[in-house]
Amino acid sequence: MHRVAMGRRIASAVATASLAGALGVAGAAPALAAAPAPLSFTIDYTKNTSIPQSPSLGGGFAGNGPVLDAWGRVIGRTFDTCAVDGIEGPTKMDADCGAYIIFNDGDELNLSTQAVIDANPMDYPYRFKAVVEGGTGVYNGAQGEATVTAERPGVYKVDVKFS
């Protein structure tokens, strides 16, 4: 009887050690992927309509348009939604915005910002920051920061640095 109990204990210990080893391998942290290379592009919302044209406090607006490379070639499309959460003056409003850039190859890059949006063409250019919130494909899990330069109403140059 002692021998049977001892055999079961050994078998149980081996099974537990095997399970712990398997979980340790399966639970190991994946290797960190290299951050994507810095990226620059221009978003042109003037090619499509933003709705509504005159946003108000508590309201929102949305837009879409082409994404262009440095040579003016279309490399994707963007879709954004913004909520107006403050008024800074007659032509300036605070907006909480999310933009989704879908590149021609299908990869998506997601950006988010809380920024002052200016409707006065005399105040251009101006800059604000955005947060990289990941995406799909090469941007899956990506993090970083974008510097957005509003060149004129509806046209934004975006320089992304990944971390």
N, C-alpha and C positions, 0 to 999 in steps of 0.2 A: 504494500500500500504506500509506503514511504517513497518508493521508487516512482510510482505513477504520479504522485503529487509533485515530486521534484521535477519530473519530466514536463508536467503541465506548466509549472512555474517557469522553467527554462524556455519552453515554447512561447509562453505569454510574453516573457521579457524580450525574446527575439522579435516577435510580431510587433510589440510596442516600439522597439528600437527601429525596426524597418519602417513603420508608419511615420515615426518622428523624422527619420532621415528623408523619406519621400516628401513630407510636408516642408521640411527645410529647403529642399531643392526647389519645390514648386513655389514656395513662398519667398524665394530670394528676390531681391530688388532687381528689376531689369536694368541693363546698362543704359545710361543716359545717351540719347541721340544728340548728335551735333546740332547746334542751332543753325537755322537756315542763314544764308548769306544776306547782308543788308539789301533792302529792296526800295526802289523809288518808282512812283507812278503818279499820274494825274487823274483825278476824278472830275468829270464834266457833267454836272447836273443840268446845265443849260440845254442839253440835247434832249431832255425829257422834262416832264412837268412835275413839279413838287406840289403836293396837296396838303393843306390849302395854301394859297399864295400869300395870305396875310395871317400868320399864326398869332394867337393871343395867349395871354397868361392862362395856364391850365390846359391849354389845347395842345395839339401836336401837329406835326407835319411829316410827310414821308417823301422820298424821292428815289429816283433811279437814274442811271446813266452809264455811259461807257467808261472804261478804265483804259488809259492810254499810256504807252511807253514814251521814252524821251524823244522818239521820232514821230510821235503822233499816231502810231498804229494801235488799233484796238486789241488789247490783250485780255479783256474780260468785261464784266459788268458789275455794278455795285447797286445795292439796295440799302436804304437807310430809313430809320424811323427816329424821330426826335420828339421829346416832350418839353414844352416851354415851362420852366419852373422859376423864372424871374425876369423882370424887366429892368434893364440898365439905363435906358434913356429912350428917346423917340425912335432911334433906329437900331438899338442894341437889345438883345434878349439873351438870357441864360438858357441853355438847352442841354438836356441829357440825351445823348445820341448813341445809337449803335449802328455801325455800318458793316455790311457783309459783302466782301469782294469775292466774286466767283471768277476765277481765271479760265481762259479758254481750254486749258488742260483738265478742268474739273476741280482743281484744288481750290479750297475756300480759306480766306483769311478773315477773321472777325476782329473788329476794332470797337472800342467804346470810349466815350469822352463826356465830360461835363465842361462845356465851353461857352464863351460869349460868341454869339452869331451876330454879325453886323450887316445891315441892309444898306448902309450908306456907301456908295461906290467911291467916295472921296477918302474913306478911311482905310482903303486897301493899299498894300497887302498887310495882313496881320497873321500872327501864329498862335497855335495852341497845341497842347499835347493830347495824345490818345493812348490808350492801353491796348496791347495785343492780348486778345482773349482766346488764342488758339485758332483752330480751324480744322481742315481736313487735308489728307494727303501729306505733302511736305510740311504743312503748318499744323499738323495734329500735335497738340500739346505745346505748341510754341508760346513763348512769353516774350515780352519786350515792350518797347515804347515807340510811338510814331510821333514825329513832328509834322504837323499839318500847317501848311501855308495857304491861307485864303488869298488867292491871287486877284480875284475879282468875284463879284456875286455868282455863286454856283460853281466856281472852278477852284479846286483844291489840289495842291501838290502835296504828296504824302511821302515822307522818308521814314522807313521802318528800320529799326535796329533791334535785332533779336538778342536775348540774353540766355 
